[in-house]
């Protein structure tokens, strides 16, 4: 018996690196599990970042042993940093984690404003990155 995690959704068995199906599921049976997989992909950087920040708040450096070598130090740092700097109330589920990473260096009010604009205007993370760079450059200009 394997220790690998598994989640069953209808005829689909989700595994760490694959999906197994029972039989030949009807077209209608695919929608929920596929939406679940997409939702997990979009939400997981937030889950990881929030858990790392909370675990480190509680256990300090000792918490690093929990993730071991599962994630690179760079990714752990990135997930934790964006999750720490972009509070849950500023996050917009319709936008990618990368879009939120683009606004992480801004003040919270500016994050909300830029994320709202990105959602309204349909900007992707590259567009938002460019707009944030322009905003930061404008803010650095001395006022006459």
C-alpha positions as a Markdown table, in Angstrom:
| # | Residue | x | y | z |
|---|---|---|---|---|
| 1 | Unk | 0.0 | 0.0 | 0.0 |
| 2 | Unk | 1.4 | 3.4 | -1.0 |
| 3 | Unk | 1.7 | 6.5 | 1.2 |
| 4 | Unk | 1.1 | 8.8 | -1.7 |
| 5 | Unk | -1.9 | 11.2 | -1.3 |
| 6 | Unk | -5.0 | 10.5 | -3.3 |
| 7 | Unk | -8.2 | 12.4 | -3.7 |
| 8 | Unk | -11.3 | 10.8 | -5.3 |
| 9 | Unk | -13.8 | 13.0 | -7.1 |
| 10 | Unk | -16.4 | 10.8 | -8.8 |
| 11 | Unk | -14.7 | 8.5 | -11.2 |
| 12 | Unk | -11.4 | 10.4 | -11.0 |
| 13 | Unk | -8.5 | 9.6 | -8.6 |
| 14 | Unk | -6.1 | 12.5 | -8.2 |
| 15 | Unk | -2.5 | 11.5 | -7.5 |
| 16 | Unk | 0.6 | 13.6 | -7.1 |
| 17 | Unk | 1.6 | 13.2 | -10.7 |
| 18 | Unk | -1.4 | 11.7 | -12.5 |
| 19 | Unk | -5.1 | 11.1 | -12.7 |
| 20 | Unk | -6.7 | 7.7 | -12.8 |
| 21 | Unk | -10.2 | 7.1 | -14.1 |
| 22 | Unk | -12.7 | 4.4 | -13.4 |
| 23 | Unk | -14.4 | 3.4 | -16.6 |
| 24 | Unk | -15.2 | 6.0 | -19.2 |
| 25 | Unk | -16.8 | 8.9 | -17.5 |
| 26 | Unk | -19.6 | 10.8 | -19.2 |
| 27 | Unk | -18.8 | 14.4 | -20.4 |
| 28 | Unk | -20.8 | 15.9 | -17.6 |
| 29 | Unk | -18.7 | 14.1 | -15.0 |
| 30 | Unk | -15.5 | 15.9 | -16.1 |
| 31 | Unk | -16.5 | 19.5 | -15.3 |
| 32 | Unk | -16.3 | 19.5 | -11.5 |
| 33 | Unk | -13.1 | 17.5 | -11.2 |
| 34 | Unk | -11.4 | 19.6 | -13.9 |
| 35 | Unk | -12.5 | 22.9 | -12.2 |
| 36 | Unk | -11.2 | 21.5 | -8.9 |
| 37 | Unk | -7.8 | 20.8 | -10.5 |
| 38 | Unk | -7.6 | 24.3 | -11.9 |
| 39 | Unk | -8.7 | 25.8 | -8.6 |
| 40 | Unk | -6.0 | 23.9 | -6.8 |
| 41 | Unk | -3.4 | 25.1 | -9.2 |
| 42 | Unk | -4.4 | 28.7 | -8.7 |
| 43 | Unk | -4.8 | 28.5 | -5.0 |
| 44 | Unk | -1.8 | 26.4 | -4.0 |
| 45 | Unk | 0.8 | 29.3 | -4.0 |
| 46 | Unk | -1.4 | 31.1 | -1.5 |
| 47 | Unk | -1.9 | 28.0 | 0.6 |
| 48 | Unk | 1.8 | 27.3 | 0.7 |
| 49 | Unk | 2.8 | 30.9 | 1.4 |
| 50 | Unk | 0.2 | 31.3 | 4.2 |
| 51 | Unk | 1.1 | 28.0 | 5.8 |
| 52 | Unk | 4.9 | 28.8 | 5.7 |
| 53 | Unk | 4.3 | 32.2 | 7.2 |
| 54 | Unk | 2.0 | 30.8 | 10.0 |
| 55 | Unk | 4.3 | 27.9 | 10.7 |
| 56 | Unk | 7.3 | 30.1 | 10.9 |
| 57 | Unk | 5.4 | 32.5 | 13.2 |
| 58 | Unk | 4.6 | 29.6 | 15.5 |
| 59 | Unk | 7.7 | 27.5 | 15.3 |
| 60 | Unk | 10.4 | 29.8 | 13.9 |
| 61 | Unk | 13.3 | 28.4 | 11.9 |
| 62 | Unk | 12.5 | 24.9 | 13.2 |
| 63 | Unk | 9.5 | 24.9 | 10.8 |
| 64 | Unk | 11.8 | 24.5 | 7.7 |
| 65 | Unk | 12.1 | 20.8 | 8.5 |
| 66 | Unk | 8.4 | 20.4 | 7.7 |
| 67 | Unk | 8.8 | 21.1 | 4.0 |
| 68 | Unk | 12.3 | 19.6 | 3.9 |
| 69 | Unk | 13.5 | 19.4 | 0.3 |
| 70 | Unk | 10.1 | 19.4 | -1.2 |
| 71 | Unk | 10.4 | 23.0 | -2.4 |
| 72 | Unk | 13.4 | 25.0 | -3.4 |
| 73 | Unk | 14.5 | 27.7 | -0.9 |
| 74 | Unk | 13.8 | 30.3 | -3.7 |
| 75 | Unk | 10.2 | 29.1 | -4.1 |
| 76 | Unk | 9.5 | 28.9 | -0.4 |
| 77 | Unk | 10.8 | 32.5 | 0.0 |
| 78 | Unk | 8.8 | 33.7 | -3.0 |
| 79 | Unk | 5.5 | 32.1 | -1.9 |
| 80 | Unk | 6.0 | 33.3 | 1.7 |
| 81 | Unk | 7.0 | 36.9 | 0.7 |
| 82 | Unk | 4.0 | 37.4 | -1.6 |
| 83 | Unk | 1.6 | 35.9 | 0.9 |
| 84 | Unk | 3.0 | 38.1 | 3.7 |
| 85 | Unk | 2.9 | 41.3 | 1.7 |
| 86 | Unk | -0.5 | 40.8 | -0.1 |
| 87 | Unk | -3.0 | 40.3 | 2.7 |
| 88 | Unk | -6.0 | 37.9 | 2.1 |
| 89 | Unk | -8.4 | 40.9 | 1.9 |
| 90 | Unk | -6.5 | 42.3 | -1.0 |
| 91 | Unk | -6.4 | 39.0 | -3.0 |
| 92 | Unk | -8.6 | 38.6 | -6.0 |
| 93 | Unk | -9.3 | 35.0 | -6.9 |
| 94 | Unk | -10.0 | 35.9 | -10.6 |
| 95 | Unk | -6.4 | 37.1 | -11.0 |
| 96 | Unk | -3.3 | 34.9 | -11.0 |
| 97 | Unk | -0.8 | 34.6 | -8.2 |
| 98 | Unk | 1.7 | 36.2 | -10.6 |
| 99 | Unk | -0.5 | 39.3 | -10.9 |
| 100 | Unk | -0.5 | 39.5 | -7.1 |
| 101 | Unk | 3.3 | 39.1 | -7.0 |
| 102 | Unk | 3.5 | 42.1 | -9.3 |
| 103 | Unk | 1.7 | 44.4 | -6.8 |
| 104 | Unk | 3.4 | 42.9 | -3.6 |
| 105 | Unk | 5.8 | 45.8 | -3.3 |
| 106 | Unk | 3.0 | 48.4 | -3.2 |
| 107 | Unk | 1.2 | 49.8 | -0.2 |
| 108 | Unk | -2.0 | 47.9 | 0.6 |
| 109 | Unk | -4.3 | 50.6 | -0.8 |
| 110 | Unk | -2.3 | 50.7 | -4.0 |
| 111 | Unk | -2.5 | 46.9 | -4.3 |
| 112 | Unk | -6.3 | 47.0 | -4.0 |
| 113 | Unk | -6.5 | 49.7 | -6.6 |
| 114 | Unk | -4.1 | 48.1 | -9.1 |
| 115 | Unk | -5.6 | 44.6 | -8.7 |
| 116 | Unk | -9.1 | 46.1 | -9.2 |
| 117 | Unk | -7.9 | 47.8 | -12.4 |
| 118 | Unk | -6.3 | 44.6 | -13.6 |
| 119 | Unk | -9.5 | 42.7 | -13.1 |
| 120 | Unk | -11.6 | 45.4 | -14.7 |
| 121 | Unk | -9.3 | 46.0 | -17.7 |
| 122 | Unk | -8.4 | 42.3 | -18.2 |
| 123 | Unk | -4.7 | 42.8 | -17.7 |
| 124 | Unk | -2.5 | 39.7 | -17.5 |
| 125 | Unk | 0.4 | 39.6 | -15.1 |
| 126 | Unk | 2.8 | 41.1 | -17.6 |
| 127 | Unk | 0.5 | 44.0 | -18.3 |
| 128 | Unk | 0.1 | 44.5 | -14.5 |
| 129 | Unk | 3.9 | 44.3 | -14.0 |
| 130 | Unk | 4.4 | 47.1 | -16.5 |
| 131 | Unk | 1.7 | 49.3 | -15.0 |
| 132 | Unk | 3.3 | 48.8 | -11.5 |
| 133 | Unk | 6.7 | 49.7 | -12.8 |
| 134 | Unk | 5.3 | 52.8 | -14.4 |
| 135 | Unk | 3.5 | 53.7 | -11.1 |
| 136 | Unk | 6.6 | 53.2 | -9.0 |
| 137 | Unk | 8.7 | 55.3 | -11.5 |
| 138 | Unk | 6.0 | 58.1 | -11.3 |
| 139 | Unk | 6.1 | 58.0 | -7.5 |
| 140 | Unk | 9.9 | 58.4 | -7.5 |
| 141 | Unk | 9.8 | 61.5 | -9.6 |
| 142 | Unk | 10.4 | 64.6 | -7.6 |
| 143 | Unk | 7.5 | 67.0 | -7.4 |
| 144 | Unk | 8.3 | 70.5 | -8.7 |
